[in-house]
Amino acid sequence: MTCEVGKIFSFEILAECSRSKARAGLLHLPHHTVNTPVFMPVGTQGTLKGLLPAQLEELNCEIMLGNTYHLGNRPGPELLKKAGGLHKFMNWKRALLTDSGGFQMVSLLDLAEITEQGVKFKAPHDGSEMLLTPEHSIQIQNCIGADIMMQLDDVVSSTTTGPRVEEAMHRTVRWLDRCLKANEREHDQALFPIVQGGLDEELRRKCAAELTKREVHGYAIGGLSGGEAKDDFWKMVAVSAASLPKNKSRYTMGIGFALDLVVCTALGSDMYDCVFPSRTARFGVALVPSGSINLKKSVYRKDFTALDDNCGCSTCKTYTKAYIHSIVTQETVACHLITIHNIAYQLNLMNTMRESIKQDKFPEFVQQFMKTQYPDKNYPQWAVDALQSVEITLLYT
């Protein structure tokens, strides 16, 4: 769905759950209008591993994510600029979001140090010292040309405590101002700031209060899904979402497990991304309503049923568990087939949530979802507590 010119970057709330904080909306972006809540598959290098852009479009994927660090290294910003941006380079006609590259500096590389100037790290190809500044991150993202760019933030582990967390939060706010000033494409690229503050509720409120003083088109909730306890995770999502404006979209970064998607939507989040669906496919694992199935197991050797009888993806319509089991550790096509299904599962989950919100039946959806995932009613206590905080009580009979 192409966005009307006058609506670019606006967020339109179509429906709200009368009990929880879930909402369904439309995020109007230059290349596409995106239905929310939405899951964004991660195409690190300008491609989702195992799928063509046309296949993503066939699955009705409306927005995908690209990785600034990896794209900045290969093919590089100059080539992307000459190609007319990543949309044209990869032939993707719908919306794109790029991260800032900061997370990869911390998680993947030999980090030297974080200074006020930027992130110093050792280059992977020759070991030389390099510096990623807020200005450089935005320069690369301007060349990529995504509909939504992320600010460079000061990333610390979600389990870090003490003064380093507060330092990172304040630096993230200062770096936002530098990112906003560096953006040369305000007319067609939105910039989202990132709420930081570790596992400290008050720091997250302070961070959100500062970020909301700036003129931006949406917000991200960062610094989570890094090994913290689930009790801390949901509380930080809840306090961050509650501290952000209602009329702007809220993007909880790095979320991909089905249960997390449902809980975070109940808490008021709208957007998510994760490599989980495609990465788990490479290990022969398919996502299904009851959880997941490992197709490497011999129990599927003579199973001539689809991965999910209720799924309409091309894999489920064409191939059986037995066939995929026979090639799962031998042929790359198995990864391709499971990836198609896993992305379809995630997108269908979001579609079902969205429709339930529009019909004001989201609590009933959550109850049925949890009952299907946990038929023994042995629900994770953190999820029970999170859902109860927004007046959703699970079924035990």
N, C-alpha and C positions, 0 to 999 in steps of 0.2 A: 504494500500500500504506500504510494508516494505521498510525501507530506506537502500540504498546502504552504506556499511561501510565507504567508503571514503567521503561521503556527510553528515555524521552525524553533526548536528547543523548548517548546512548551510541554508541560505535563498535565494531562487532562484526566481527572478521576471520574470514572464511569460509575463505580459502585463501591460501597463499603460494607463490610460485615457488621451487622448490628450488635454483635457481642465482642468479637476480637478486634484487632487492629488491622486485619487484612483488608486490602483494597485492590480493585482492578482498575487499570487505567490505560491511557495511550500516551506514549512518549514520542513526540513529534521531532524527528531528526531529518537532516538534509536529504539523506538517501532513502529513508524508509520511516514509516510510522510503526512503532513497536508496541505490541500488546504486552501489558504487564499484569501480574508478575511474570518475569522472563528468565530463562536459563540461557546463558551465552556459552556455546562451545568454544574451546580455546584452540585457535589456529596459530600456534607459536610462530612459525616461520612463514606466515601468509598462507598456510594450508593446514586443515585439520588432518592429522595423521590417518591415512586410510580412506579419505573421502575427497571427492571433487567438489568445488563450489556449487556446481549444478546439482549434485546430489543433496547437498545441504538445503538448497532452494526447494527441491522436490519434497523434502521433509518439512517444509515451511519454517525453516529457521529464519528469523527476522534480523538477528544481530549476532555477530561473532567477535571474538577477541583476538587481537594480534599483540605480539610481544616486542616492545620497543628495543630492548637490549639486543635480542637476536636479529631483528630486522635491521637494526643499526649496523650490525656487523656484516650481515649478508641478507640481501644484496647491497645494503648501504643506502644512506639518505639521498645521495646525489643521483643514483640510478633510479630510485623510486620517484624522485622529483621529475626527472626526465620522462619517466613513464606516465606521468600524470597522476601519481599517487597509487596507493596499494589497491584501491578499488579497481582501477583499470588494469594494473599489473597482473592481478589474479583473476580478473573478470568476475568480480563480486558486485552485484548491483544493489545489495541491501546495506544495512547499517554496520558500521565497524566501531569498536572501542579499542583503544590501545592503553596498556599500562605504562608507567613512567620509566621502567627499567631499573628502578631502585631496589626492588625485591631481589632481582637476580644478582645485583651487586653484593648483597648480603648472603644470599642462600647458596649461590653457585660458585662464586669466585673467592680467591684468596684475598680477603678484605684487608686493606692497609689501615684505613681509619676514616671516620666521618668527621669533617670539619665544617665550620660555618659556610665555607665556600662550596662544598659539595662532598661527594663520596669518592674517596681515593681507593683504587683497587689495582690489582696486577692483571694486565691483559693476558688472556688465556693462550694467545698464539705465540708470544715471545717473552712474556714475563715482565714487560716494561710497565712502569707505573702510569696509570691513566686517571683522569678526573671527570666524573659526571656531575655537572652542575644543574640547577633547576633550568637555567637558560638553554643548556645543551640538550636536555631532555625534551623541552618544548620545541626546539629547533628540529630535532629528529622527528617528533610527532607531527609537526607542521608539514614535513616532507612526506610522511606516510599518509596524512590527510584523513584520518579517522573522524567519524562524526563526533565521538566523545574521546577526549584525552584525559589522562590522569595526571595530577600534579606529582612532582618528585617529593616524596616524604622521607622523613628520617625513620627508617624501619628498625625496630628492635624486636627480639624474640618475644612472643606472647607470654612467656614464663619469666621474663625479666622483671625485677622489682627494684625499688630504690630510686635515687635521684636521676638515674639515666633515663627512666621512663618520662619524667616531667621535662627533662631537657629535650628529649626527642619530640614531645608534644609541642613545646613552644617553637622549636626549630621548624617543625612541619608548617606551622602557621606563617612563620617568616618566609619560608621557601615558597609558600602559596603566593605571596605577594610578588615574588620574583617571577614565578611562572606566569601569573596573570599579565605582568608587564611585558614578558617576552613573547606572548602569543600574538603572532602576526596575522592570524586568521580567525578573529573573533566572529566574523560574519558567518562562517560555515564550520567551525570547530568549537564545540563546547568544552569547557575545562571543569572537571569535578575535583573539588578538594577532598581530603581524606581525614576522617575523624580518628585520631590516635589517643593514647592515654593508657595503654596496657590494660591491666585488670583493675584499674582504679576508677570507680564510678564518677568521683568528683572531677578527676582530670579529664575524663571524656566529656562531661558537661561543660567544663571550661573550654575545651577545644572546640566543641560544637558552637558555643556562644561566640567565639572569635571568628570561626569560619563563616557563620551566618551573617556577619557584618559585611562580607564581601559580596559583590554582585556575581553570582554564578547560577548555573542552570540545573544543578543536581549535586548530590553528595554521596560519598562512599564511606563505608564503615570498615576500617582496616585494622591490621595488627592482631587478627584472630586466626583460628584454625591452624595454630602452630604448636599444638601439643598441650594446650591448657585444658584444665578439667572442664567437662561439659557444663557443669553448674556455673562456672565462671563465664564460659562462652555465651550462654543464652542471656545471662544477666547483662553482659556488656553490649550485646546486640540490642536488647530491650532499652537500656538507658540511652544508647546512642541514637536509636531511631526516634525515641520520645523527645530528644533534644533538637531534632531537625525539623524544618518547616514542613507543614502538611502538603503544601502545593508544589513541592519538588520531589523528584524521584530519589529513592534511597537504594544504594548498591552495596550489599554485603559481599566483600571480596573473598574469593577462594572457597566458596561453598558449593558442594556437589552431591553429597549424600542425600538420598530422597527424604529421610527423616529431618535432616537439617533444613532442607528447602521448605518443607511444610511448616516446621516450627518458626523459622525466621519470617515466613510470610504472615503467620499468625501474629507475630510481634511487630509487624508494620514495615517490613522490607519489601522491595520491589524487583531487584535485579541481583543475579548471581552468576558466577563463572567458576569453572573448575576443569582440570584435565581428567578427572576421575572416570567419566564414561568411556573415553577413548583409551585411557591407560589400562583400565581393568579389562577392556576387550582384548588387549594384546596379551593378557594372561589367560585368555580363554574363558572369561567370566561374563555372563549375560545378566543384565538387570531385568527383573520381573516384579510384578506387584507384591509377591510374597518375600522379596528380598533380592537374592541372586542365585544363579546356578553355575557351577564350575563344569564346563563341558569337557574337561580333560578326564573326568571321572568315568569309569567303565560302565556305570549304571545307564549311561546314555547311548551305549553302543548299539542297542536294538530299539531305541526310542524314536519312532517315526512321527512324532508330533512336532508342532512348531515350537519355537522358543516361548511364545505367548500366543495362545489361540485368539486372544482379543486384540492383538496388535496388527495394524494394517501395513506395516513396513514391508519393503520388498523381500527382506530376508525371511520374515515370518510367513509371507504368502508363497514362498518358493522353495524353501529348504527346511529340512528336519534336523532335530537334535542329533540324530544318528549320523547324518552326513557331515555336519559341522564337527562332531566328535572325531570322525575318521580323519580329518585334515587339520585339526586344531593346533597340533604341535608341529605340523609338517609344512603347511602351505600358508603363505601370507594372505591368501584370499579369505581364510577363516577369520583373521583379524578384521578384514574389510567388512565381512558379513555381520560380525558381532558389533562392530562400531556403528554400522547403520542402525542396527536394532537399538543399541544403548542410547544413541542420540535421540532416536524416535521415542524411546521410553521417557527420557527426561522432558522432551518437548510436550509429549502427551500428558505427563504429570502436571506440567504448568498449565496446559490448556484446561484440564479438568478442574484444577484449583480455581482458575480464572472464571470458568462458567459457574462454579458453585458459589463464588462470591457475588456474581451478578444476580444469581437467584436467591441470594441470602441464605444459602444452605452450606456455608463453609464449615461450621462446627460439625454438621452431619458428615460432610466429606472427611474431615479429620478423624472422626470416630471410626468410620469404615476403613480408612487408610491404615490406621493403627491396628485395627482388628485383623486386617489382612496380613500385615507385616508381623504381628505378634499374636497368632491364633491362641496361644496359651494364656493370653492377657498379662504376660510378664513384661509389662512396659518398662522402659528405662525411666528411672525415677526423675532424672533431670528433665526429660521430655514431659512427664506428668506435671511437674512443678511449673515448667515454662508455659504450658498450655493452660493450666489453672490460673496463672497470673493474668490471662486475658479471657477468663471465664469460659474456657472449653474444658469440660469434664469428660474423661474417657469412659467407655463402656466396659463393665466387668462381668456382665451376664450374657 
